[in-house]
Amino acid sequence: MFEPQDSPRLFGLPPGVDYSAELLAGLRTRLETQPPEAMARVTLIVNTRKMAKRLRQLCDSGPDMILPRICTLASLESVWPLPGLPDAMPPLRRKLELARLISALIDRAPDLAPRSALFDLADSLAGLMDEMHGEGVDMDAIDALDIADQSGHWARLKSFLAITRDFDDRDDCPGAEARNRLVTEALLARWQAAPPQGPVILAGSTGSRGTTQMLMQAVAALPQGAVVLPGFDYDMSDSAWNALEDRLGGEDHPQYRFRALLDQLGLAPTALPRWTETAPACPPRNAVLSMALRPAPVTDQWRSEGPLLTGIPEAMQGVTLLEAPSRRTEALAIAMRLREAAEAGTPAALITPDRDLTRQVTAALDRWRILPDDSAGTPLHRTAQGRFLRHVAALMTERLSTELLLTLLKHPLTHAGADRGAHLRLARELELHLRRKGLPFPDHEAITTWCAAKPEERQSWCDWLGDTFLAGDLPGSHPLPALAAHHSALARRIAWGSTPGADWPPSWSDPLLTPAGPQSLAVLDELALHGPHGGPASAVDFGNLLQNLLSSGEVRSAERADPLIRIWGTIEARVQGAELIILAGLNEGSWPETPGHDPWLNRALRKQAGLLLPERRIGLAAHDFQQAALGPEIWITRAVRNDEAETVVSRWLNRLQNLLSGLPDQGGVAALDGMRARGKAWLDRVDQLEAVTPTAPEPRPAPCPPRAARPSRLSVTAIKRLIRDPYAIYARHVLGLSALNPVQRVPDALMRGNALHDVLERFITETRDDDSGVTVARLMRIADEELAAQVPWAQTRMQWRARLERVADGFVADELARRTVARPAALEIATRGTLPALGFTLTAKADRLDVTPDGKVMIYDYKTGTPPSAKEQEFFDRQLLLEAALTENFGWENFGAAPVLRAAYIGLGAKAGELDAPLEDLSPADTWAQLAELIGAYMQPDKGFVSRRALQKAEDVGDYDQLARYGEWTLADDPVPIALELPDG
């Protein structure tokens, strides 16, 4: 197939050609004079399984031929068996063994790392070990590093790196990368003794890893061996190639790895022959992009060589530059172009490393029922099964909260065995009960109480809740297999529901329903198999491990995708082609991605040890970009802003724009303007798609219901709302709407107020006849008991106790003073009064009534917040004034009408003390008369309940603001009366 030669045999294919198709074309050309069976003697070593699949598809598409042997870099033994080599250690077993060693290290020195990072550290350490094996770096090289000025950091790392030495000493179970190197070394030794006589061609790899580069050198030296480099830039000048000699300065260049390989083989880059003579889709664009991506030290060559570029308008004619104002607009524009391609039957591919962007594009395509063929699939932990397993793991690690309970109860895979409808109805009823009661952490008692209301409907379902959700937590440490078994049994029981099954429901075991089910179960099976290597662990550690394992898996959709619309990763651009290529997310941090943090070795130490530099990933991404950007029609897109701030344009796009902007005489500026104009046309289409017909905003409402529908009974606290926000009274008492409490109650002001009210009520009750018990110590003891019973958050209890303790001395002193004037007579006592002429009833409940020896009443109300000022009480907050009027006109339960000596707020907030109601300015008689006037006004048919009439602050949020369409109108707008009628019947 090849003529003998003394030098290694390397070929290249330029970017912009279909690499896989040209690889086969070159094979056919070289074997066209030989019999058909000669192709069967050819061995192709390709870098990925996807490339192997594409080559087989191209062979099947004709003309008829005998297939060559195709293997990947990871499956060399399928062609050259190498008995005697140890099997690679399963990745999970390796992770667990490393995690066990790291856990023991953290237990001895807790300041080294948090336990939550246990499995991430294990993965990172395994990655470092793989890299060391791949690059042929042993621990002796690490120990010999110059660590000047890094002694403190290095001392911490040595304890971790000692683990790698222990693993390297084990020859029975090497890691995957270590075994790959063993395979390569064994194969090279065999070839040294007896080189294969048939053609061996290594294709598709850039030689970015040490093991791969070693194999490439060996294949190039075989008698009938050859290496075909993908995306080799034949437009680079000698000076540009020479600028890549410095590793630190040139490794982020797309051609750096080729220069390093050619240097080791003693070959000149400018003399590399082409595998085929097929020209790229647009040769002038190859030259422009090659010039734009020149190594940074020689970009001054733009001035001298840039004016020599020709055909710039032709080069950029097929390129569209779309600079969207937001990521959403970028995704929608891409989706619209892909839709047009689907309608026209044009093969199109979206290429980007930004998975969030691809999800947005997929969601936008769903508007037109287009499902793209996403090669990456969906991360397993984001599937319904993955989320379900993570929620079940949370049951084992934390106290059952209302949020977690309802999240699982509503999950589509919960109670999937039978009676799903009845389950959803009961879950809804339980949710409303928990919201109404405000229970942050439901327990057996709460569920039993709710069940007792309708035992015939709820008993079996509640028994299932008790056996699963309320019995899932596992405190302490347990063997990892036991944790895995408990989790699996719990998940299966929840999935089946109150009618258990023998195995998993069909939604898990049937791959035709969803491929995520079997893959999720495979994760659990693997965890059970290798769990014994992990040692004991806590439920929290198990949850972190499960999250780690699920995050590393991906699932392809079982639905039939559109074969013309594809989403590729950047590597796939090397081996596949399409008529339309969309390169999206061209911003710094996205493409190229920001190099990840290395917890082990910094950049300088990596260079000393011979390990890979962070720029390697940038250089690989640059090479992928260069290949992908040279197709027939190219879109380059970016968002000018993300959700947080302005974005920074990708360095490659920035260079291309700068080069074109500096070549106006060659048509560079006009070409760039044309690229932007084509992108702007699609942005205009997005604006048209998103355009909405303006509708007139709703006016500020002031509904006027019939008198029969207006409230005839309110509490004294509702009068404040009637004055400040009448619409809230209309919504609550006329429409019968009440705000839905949040799913998960948090320690808010209402809970604090209720808890401290109970503390003071109990304190006053216990000491009503014993003034000697009015002490700070007793108050704080009662507070401890009540807070422990009512507040389930330890930190919140401590904070609220501390706030009460700060005012306890003042409260006790004031309490003793109050008792010298009047004695506590009643706590939490109710009353009501009527306005017969209006048919209206006012109700009230006082925190406390004290009575003087001569029968006069003192009314007290506890305030954990800031009490209202005298002016606020006079015009808005009339609670105490109205209670005083009720006292003098109607009396209280078991108390007749009596004169009011005093009404005051007792502050328990930041400012302790007492604040009197302005009885001297507004007597009870005047207050009652003004109430009659207020209620009488709101009984008039033409009186509207205005929204947000006189709120204390403009930024205050009302429960019914959304119903009133606040935001479409402002407080400066006049209210519009809305006449309402009672419905018929």
N, C-alpha and C positions, 0 to 999 in steps of 0.2 A: 504493500500500500504506500509506503514511504521509501524514498531513496535513502541509502545509508549516509550518515553524516556524523562528524566528530562532536559537534556542539549539540546541546540540548535542543529539543524540537518544540518550539512554541509558536502559536499562531494567535491572531486576534480578530475580533469582529467589532466594528465600530458601533457606538451607540446610535440608535435610530433604525436598526435593522431588527427583524424578528429573529432573535438569537436561536431559539429552538429550531425554527424552520431552516435557517441557514446552516445550522450544525448538520442536520440531515442532508441538506443539499450538497454540502461539501463532501460528506461521506459518499453519497451516490456518485458524485463526479469522480472521486478518486477510485471508485470500484466499478466504474461503468464498463471497463474492458475485462473485468474478471467475472467468473461464473456467479450465479445468484447466491450460492452457498458461502461465498466469501464474506458476505455481510454477517453471517452467523458466527464467524470467527472474531468479529469485532466486539470488544468490551467497552462500553461507555460507563464511566464513573461520573455521576452528576451530583450536585450539591444538595438537592432536596427531592423529596418524593413527588412534589408537585411538578417539578421539571421532568421527572421520569414518567409521570402520568401524561404530561403534554406530549412528550416524544412518542409514546405509544399511540396516542390519539392521532398524531401526524402521520405515523406509519400506517395506521389503519385507514386513513383517509385516501391513500393511494399515491402513486401507482403501487401495484402489488409488489411486495418485497418480503424477504425473510428478515425477521426482526434481529437486530443485534442484541447481545446480552447487555442489560441495563441494571446497574446497581447504584446505590447511593454511597456517600462517604461513610455512612453509619452501617452499611450492610455489605462490606467487602467480603466477609466470610461466605456470603451466598455464592460467590464465584470462586474464591480461593479459600477452601476450608482450612482452618488452623486449629486442629485438635490440641488439647492440653492447656489451653488458656482458661483461667478461672472466669466464671460468670461475673458480670457486673452486679454490684450490690443494688437491690431495689432502692429507688430514690427515697421512698417513704421510710424504709428501714434505716437508711443512712441519716435522714433528717432526725428520726427519733433517737438514734444513738448519739448524734451530735447534740441534740437538745438535752439529753440526759446528762451529758458531760458538762454542758454549759450551765445547766440548772444547778449542778453540784458546785460549780465555780461561783455562781451568783449567791448561793447559800452561804459560802465561806466569806465572800466579799460582796455584800449587797450593793455597794456603791459603784460596782462595775457597770451594771445595766439593770433596767427594770425588768421584772418577770414578764410583763406584757410583750416584751420584745424577744422572748425566748426563741420562738420558731422563726422569726425574721432573722435573728442572728444566726440560727442554724443554717438557713438558706444562704445567707451572705457568706458564711464561713465555708459552706460546701462550694459556693461559686468561686471563692478564692482558691480552694484546693483544685477545682477543675481547671481553673486558669493556669495555675502553677504546673499541673501535669501537661496541659495543652501546649504551654510554651517551653516545657522542659526545664523548669526552674525548681530546684529542690530546697529543702529547709536550710541547708548550709549556705546557700546564696542569700536567703533572708537574714540569717544570723550575721552574715558578713556586711550588712548594710551600714553605711555611715549615718549614724543617728544623732549627730551633733545638734544641740538645741532642741532635741525632741525626746529627751530621756524620760520625762514624766509620762508622756503619751506612750512611749515605747514600753515602759515598764508595765503599763496596763495591758498592752496588746500581747506581750510575750506569754501571759497566762492563757490567752485564747489560742495563740498560734501553736502553743505546745500541744493542743488537741490535734492539730493537723499532723504533727510529727507522729503522734500515736496512731493515727489512721494510716499514715503512709507506711508504717512498719508492718501493716497487715496486708500480706500478699494474697490472702484467700478471697477477699471481697473488695476488689478495687471499685472506685466510682466509674461512672459511664465514660468520662473524659480520659481517666487513667487507662481504662481498658481499650479505648480507641487508640491511644498511643501505643499500648502493648501490641494491638493488632497491626498497626502501621509498621512498627519496628520489626515484628515477626515477618510480615509480608515483604518488607524491604530486604531482610536477611535472606528470605527464600529467593527473591529476585536476583540478589547478588550472586547466589550460587547457580540458579537456573532461571534466567530471565524468560518471561513468556515470549513466544515467537509470534503470536497473533497480535493484531493491532489493539492497543490499549489507549483510550483517549479520555482524559479528564477534562470535563467541561462545566462551565457555569460558576466556578468558584473564583473569588478574588484573592485567595490566599491570605485572608486576614488572621487566621489562627496558625500557631506554630506547627501543630500536627498536620494540618492540611497543606501548609507550605512545604513541609518535609516530603509529603506524598507527591505533591506536584513536581518537585525537583526530581524525584525518583522516576516518575512516569515519563517526564521529558527526556530522561536519559536512556530509556528502554530502546531496544533495537527498532521496535515498531510502536513506540509510544509517542504521544503528543499531548500538549495542553492547549486548550482553546480558551483564551481569555475573553470574558464578556465586557462589552462597553469600553474597548481600548481606544483612547483618544489619539487618532492619527493626525489631528490638526495642531498638536502641541509642538512648539519649536524646541530646539536643543537647549536654549537658555531656560525655558520653562521647566523642562525635565531636570536640568541641573539644579534648579531651585528646590527640588524635592529631596536633596541629599540630607538636609537637617531634619531629624526625626521630630524634634520638639516644634519646629516651625512649619512642617509640611504634612504631618499626618492627617490633618483635617481636609486635605485635598483629595478629590475623587480618584486620582491616579496614583496616589502614594504607594499603595500596596503593590501595584505592578512594577513601579520603579524599584522597590525593595527586592522583589522576586528576581527581576532581571539583573540586578546588581549581584545577587548571590550566584546566579547562573553565568555571569560574565557576558551578558548580552546587552546590546545597545537598543534603547527604546525606539529610536528612529529607524532601525533596521528590521523590526518585527514584521514578518509576512502576514498577509491577510488569509483567513481560512477560505473565504469566497470573495469574489470581486463585486458582489452586489452592493450597490450604493445605498446610503441611508435614504430615508424618505425625503429629507430636505437637506442636502449637503451644505448649503450656505448657513443654515441654522446651526449645524454642527460646529462650523468655524466660529460663529458668533458666540455660542455658549462656551466653547473651549476658551476663547479669549476672555469672556466674562469671569470664568472660574480659574483664571491663572493664579498660581500661588501668591500669597500676600506679599512676599518680598519683591516680586517682580511685576506688580501691577503698574509700575511706571511704564512698562512696555506698551500700555494702551496708547500712550502718546505717539510712540514711534510706529507700532504695528497696526494700531486701530485704523488709521487712514487708508491702510492697504486692504481692509475688508471690503468685499464686494457683495452685491446681492442682498443687502440688508432688508430692503422692502420685501423681496421675495421670501427671505428667511423667516420674517415675522408675520407674513400674511396669514398663516394658519394658526396664529397664537392670539388668544383672548386673555386680557388681564382684567380681572374683576376684583375691584377693591370695595367691598361691601361695608356699609356703616356699622353692621353688627353681625354676630355669628348667626343669628336667626335668619337674617337677610341672605347671608352667604349660603346657608343650607338650602333655603327656598329657591334661590337662583340656580343652584346646582341641580336640585330636584326637577325644576322646570326644564332644564337642558336635557336631563336624562329622560324625562317624559317625551320630549320631542324626538330623542334618539330611538326610544322604544316604538313610537308611532311610525318612524321612518324605516325601522328595521336596521338601524345602524348599531353595530357592536360598540359598546361604550364601557369605560371602566373609571371608577373613582378611586384615586390612590391618595392615601393620607395616613399618617400614624396617629391622627387624632380620633380616638374611638368615640368621644363625645360628639364630634361633628358628624361622623358616619351615622350615629344613632339619630341625630336630628334630621339628616337627609332621608333616612329610611322612614322616619315618621312623616315627613313631608310627602314622600312618594305614596304613602298609604292613602293620601287624599284621592289619588287616581287609581287605587287598587293595584299598584305596581310593587311587587316584592323583589328587591334586588338579590342577586346571588352573592351573599357576603361570605367570603372565604374564611374570615376569622370567626364567624358565628357569634354566639352570645356567651359572655362569661358565665360559667356554671352557677356562681353564687348569685347572679342576677336573675336566674330562671325561677319559676314558681317553686320547683322542688328545692333549689338551693336556698331560697329565702325561708321556706318551711323548715328545713333542717336547722338553719341558723336560729330561727325563733325557738324551736324546741330546745336547742342547746342553751338558749338564754334562760329557759325554765330551770335548768340545772344550776345556774350560776347566780341568780339574783332572786330577791323576794318578788313574789307574783304581784305585779302592778295591774291596775285596771287597763292601762294602755296595752301591755303585753298580752293580757288575757283576751281582750277584744281583737287585737291584731291577729292572733291565732284562730280565734273563733270564726272570724270573717274570712280567713284564708280559703281560697277555692279548693284546696286539697284537704281541708279539715272536714271530718265527718262525711267523706266521700263514699262510704260503703253503702248506706241506705238512709232513707228519710232525710235527705238533704234539706228539703223544704221545711220540715218541722224543726230541724236544727237551726235554720236561719231565723225562723220566727221566734224561737226561744232565745236565741242570741240577741235579737233585737229587744225583746222584752227585758232581758237581763241588763243590756246596755242602758236602757232608759232608767232602770232601777238604780244602777250604779251611778249614773250621772246625777240623778235626783238626790241621792243620799250623799254624793260627794265622797265616796270611799276610795282613797288612793291605793289601798292594798287589800283587796277582798280576801277573806279567809273562810274557813269552814263554817263559822257561825253566820257570816253574812249570807253565804250561799244557802245554808239550811233555812234561815229566816225567809229568804225570798222563795224557796221551794215550798215552804209550808203554806203559802197562800193558795197554791193550786197543786197539791201533791199528786193528784191523779195524772196530770199532764207533764209534770216536771221531774218526778222522782228519779226515773231511770236516767234521764239526761243529767241531773245533778249528781247522781252517783258516779257517772262517767267523768264529770268535772272533778269530783273529789279524788278519783283514782288516778287522774292524769295531771291536770293543771295544778292542783293543790298538793301533789305529792311528788313533784319533779325535782326539787332542789336536793343537792347532795353536798353537804358540808364536808370539809376535811379533804384528805388525799386518799385516792383509791388507785388500784392497778388500772392502767390504761385500757386493757381489754374489758374490765368491768364497767368502766365509764362508757365505752363504745357500745357494749351490750345494753346497758341501761338506756342510753340515748336511742338506740335502734328500736328497742321494745316500746319506749315511750312514744316515739314518732309514729310507729306503726299503729299503736292503740289510738292515738289522736286522729290519724288518717282514716281509720275505719269508723270511728265514732262509737255511739252507745251500743251498736251491734257489731261486736268484734269479728274479724275474719282470721283465717289460719295464716295467711301470708300478707304481702302488700297488696293494696287495691290495684285494679288494672291500670289506673292512671300512672302508676309507678313502674309496673313490670312490663307493660306492652310498649315496645319501641315504635309501633305504628301510631299510638296516641301521642306520644312525645318522647323524643330521644333523650331528654334530660332526666327522665325517670330512671332508666337503666344505668345511665352514667352516674347519677347520684348514688344509687345503690352500690355501684362498683366502688365508689369512694368509701362507703361504709364497710364493704367487704374487705377492701385493702387495709383499712384501719384495724379491723378485727384480726386480720392475718398477721400484720406486723406490729400490732400493739404491744406484745410482750417485750419488744426491744426498747420500749419507751420508759419502762419503770413506772412508779407511782406518780400521780399527777392530781391536781385539783380540778374541779369542774370548770373553773375559769381557764386553766391551761388547756383543757379539752376543747372549750369553745374557741379559743384562739387557734388551736391546731385545725379544727374543722373549717374555720374561716379561711385559714391559709391554704388548705387542700382544695376547697371549693373554688377559691379565687384563681387557682392555677389551671382549672379546666375550662374548656369551651365546648359549646354545643351548636351544631348546625341545625337550622330549622327543618322540621319535617315537612313543611309546606313546599309546594312546588314554586321555585323562584323563576323569575324571568331570565332565560338563558342569555339575553343580549345585554342586560344591565347588571354589571358586576362591581363589587367592592373588593379591592385588593389591598394587601399590605405592600409595603415598599419593596420587599424582596421579590415579590411576584412580578414586578415590572421587568425584571431581568429576563424572564423566561416566557412571558405571554405577551400578546399584542392585541390591540383594538384600534378601530378607526378613530375613535374619540377618547382621549385621555384627559381626565380632569385631575390636576394636581392641586389639592385643597389644603387649607390651613398653613399657608406659607408665612408663618410668623416665627420669630425667635421664641424658643421654649416649646414650640409645637413641632415645627419641621425646619431646622433640626431641633430635636428634643434637648432639654437641659440635661447634661450628664448627671447621673445619680450620685448621691453622696457615698463615698467609699469609707467605711468605718475602720479600715485596716491600714492602708498604705496611701500616702499622698502621692502627688504626681511625680515629684523628684525621686522618691524612693522606688516607685514603680519603674522609672527609667533606669535606675541603678540595677534593679533586680532583673531587668529584661522582661517585665510584664507589660501588658497592654496599657496604653495611655487613654485617658478619657476622650481624646480627640479621635481615636479609632472609630468610635460609633458615629461621630460627626462626619468623618471621611466616608464611611460606608453609606450613610444617608445621602451625602453629596453625590456619590457614585450612582445611587438609585435614582436620585433626582435628575442627574445628567442623562441617564438612559431613558427615563420616562418622558422627559421634556422634548424628545426628538421624534415623536410620532407624527402622523399626517395632520391631525387636528389636535391642538393642545389648549386646554384651559388652565390658567394659573389664577388661583383665587386666595383671598385673605380677607379677614375682618379688620377694619381699622380700629375698632374698639371691641373689647370683651365686656363681661359683666362688671368689671372693676375699673378699668382705666384704658388709656390708649395703648395699643399694641406696638411692637417693634417689628418692622418688616424683616423677613428672613434674609440672612446675609447673601444667599444666592440670588434671590430676586432683586435685592438692593444692588448687587454688583451688575446684574443685567441692565437694570434701569439706568445706573450711572454710566455704563458703557454706551448705551444707546443715546443718552442725553448729551454725551460728549462728542457725538459724531453727526452733527447736523448736515454736513456736506454730503455724507454718504446715505442720507435718508434715515438716520437713526432716530431723530426727534419725531419725524413724521410717522415712522413705524411704531414708536412707543405711543404716540397719540392715537394711532389707529387701534392698537391693542386695547387701550383704555376706552375708546369709543365703542368698540364691540362689547366690552364688559358693561359700559354704561347703558347700552341698549337693553341688556337683560335686566339690569337693575330697574329700569323704567318698567319693564314687564312685571317685575315683582311688585312695584308700586301699584300697577293697575290691578294685579291679582288681589292685593291687600286692601285696595280702596273700598271704602264703605260709604253708603249713602248717609249724609248727616241727618240726624234726627233732632228735633227741638228738645232742649233739656226740660225736665219736669220742673214745675214751679215749686216754691216752698209751700208745703201742704198745711192746710188748716181744716181738717175734716169736720163736718157738722152733722153728726148722727142725730136721728130723732130723739126726743126727750126720753121716750120709753127705753132706749138703748143706752142712755148715759148712765154712768156709775151712780148707784144710790148708797154705796157703802165704801168708805176709804179709811185707812189707818192714819194716825197723826204723821207718820213718816212719809206717807204718800202725798200729803199736802205740800211738802217741799217740792216734790217732783211735779205736782200739778202747777205750781208757780213757775218753776224753772223750765220744765219740758212737758207741757200739756200733752203733746203727741204720744209720749210714753204711757200716760194714763189711758189714752184712747186705745193704743195697741194692746195694753195689758188687760184692761177691764171692759172694753167694748168688743174688741176683736178676739179676746181670750188668748192672746199670744204671750208666751213667756220665753225668755232667753234660755237656750239649751246650755246646760253646764258643760264645761270641758270634759273630755274623756278622762284625762289624768289630772286630778286635782293637785295643786301645788300649795305650799304654805303661803297663803295670801293674807291680806288684812282682815278679811272676814273670818278666816279660821283663827287668827290671833285674837280678834275681838271676842269670838265665842268662847275660846279657851279661857281668857282672862276674866270674862264675865262669870264663868263657872267657878273660877278660883275665888273671886271676891264674894260671890253668892254663898259659897260654902264657908268661907272665912267669917262672914257676918253672921250666918246661921249658927255656927258653932260657938261664937263669942257674944251672941246677942245679950245674954244675961250674965256674962262674965267678962268684965272689962280687963281683968288681969291677963286674959288670954290674947289680948290685942297686942301682939308682939311681931317683930320682923321675922323671928325664927319660925313662928307658927305659920305666918303668911307664906314664907318660902317653902316650908314643908308641904303645905297644901298645894302650892304651885308645882312642886316637883311631881306630886302624885297625879294631878290633873293633866299636866303637860305630857307625862309619860303615857297616860291613858288616851289622850286625844291627838297628840302630835307624833306621827311615826318616824320623823326624821331627827336623828340625834343632834346633828349640827344646828338645826332650827330650834330645837328645844333649848340648847345651850344659849343661843342668841336671844331668844325671847325671855329666858330666865334672867339673863344678864341685864336686859332692858328693864325688867320689873324690879330687879334688885337695886338698880340705880335710884328708883323713885320710892322704894319700900319705906325708907325712914320717914320721908315726908308724908306718905299716905297714912302710916300708922299714927303719926303725930296729929294729922288733921282728923283722923277718925276719932281719936280720944277727945279732941276738941268738939267735934260734932255731937258726941254723946253727952256733953255737958249741957247742951241745949235741948236735944230731943233724942228719943230712943228709937232704934230700928223697929218698925212695926210690921212691914210686909216687904217681900222680895218677889220680883217677877209677877206683879199683880196686874189684873186686867180691868178695864172698864169700857163703857161706851156711852155716847150721848146722841140725841136725835135733834133734828130740825124738822118738826112735824109739818110745817108749812111746805117744805121742799121735799119731804119724804126721804130724807138723807140721814144716814147713821155714821158717826165718827167713832172709831175704835182706837184703843191705846193699850199699851202694856208698859208699865214703869219698871225700871230696874230695881228701884228701892223707894219706899216711903218711910219717913221718920215722923213721929208724932210727939209734940211737946206736951208737958203736963197739963196745959190748959186746952188741949185738943186741936191745936193748929198743926197743919201738915207741912212737911218739908219734902220736896221731890228731888231725887237725885238720879242722874243718868251717867253711867260709866263711859268714858271715851278713851279708846286706845290710840286714836289719832289726834288730830288737832281739833279742839272744840270750836264751834262757830262763834264768831265775835258777836258783841251785842247788836251791831248794825245788821249782821247777817240774820240773827234771830228775829230782829224787828221786821225785816222785809221778806225773808225767804224761809229760813229754817225755824219754824215755829213749833217744834215738837214740845219743848218744855212749856211754852206759853199756852199751847192747846191743852196739855195735860193739867196745867193749873186751872184753866177754864172748866175742864171736865170735873176736876176735884170740887170746885165751888158750886157747880150746877148739878152734878149727878152723883158724885162720890165714886168709890171703888168697891170691888167685891168685899163684902163683909164690913165695909166702911161707908158710912153715910157722907153726905156733902159736908164739907168743912172748909174754913178759910185757909188760904195758902200763905204761910209765912215766908217761904223761900223756895225757889227752884234753881238748881245749879247742876253744872256738869262737873264730874270728878275726873280730872285728866290723869291718864296713865301712860302718856306718850313721852315724847322728848321733853315736854314742859309739863311737870306735875303740878297739882294744885286744883283749885276750884274756880269755876267761872259762872257767875250768876246770870240768870235770865233777867232781862230788863222789865221786871214786873212794875217798877215805879213809873216807867215810861208808857207801858202798854198793859193796862189792867186786864184781869181775866174777863171782865164784862166786855171791854172793848175788843179783846181778841175774839170772843165768841160772836160778837156782832159783825166783825170783819170776815169771819169764816162764813157766816150766813150770806153776807154780800158776795163773797167769792163763789160759793156753791150756787147761789142764785144766778149769778152771771153765767156759769157753765151749764145751767139748766135751760137757758134761752136757746131756741132752735137755730138762731143765726150766729151763735157764738162757736167759733172754731177752736179745735185743739191744735195750737200752733207748735210746729216742731222747733226745738231748741230756742225757746222764747227768751230765756235769760240765764243761760248756763254761767257757772262761775268763771270758767276759762274757755276760750274759744277752742282750745285743743282737747277739751274733755270729750270722751267718746261715750255715746249713748247706746243702749242695747238695741234700739230701733232706728238708728241712723240709716242703715242700709235700706230698710223698708221705706223710710221717708225720702230716699234717693238723695241724701245729703252728699254734696259734691257736685251735683248737677246745678244746685243753687247755692248761694252763700248767705251769710247772716245779714248782708246788706239788702237782700231781696225782700220785698213785701210779701207776707203770707197771702195765699189765695184760698178763700173759703171754698170748700167742696161739699155741696149738699148731698146727703146720703139718705136712703130710704130703707126701711125694713123689708127684707125679702118676703114674698108671698108665703103664707102658711106659717 
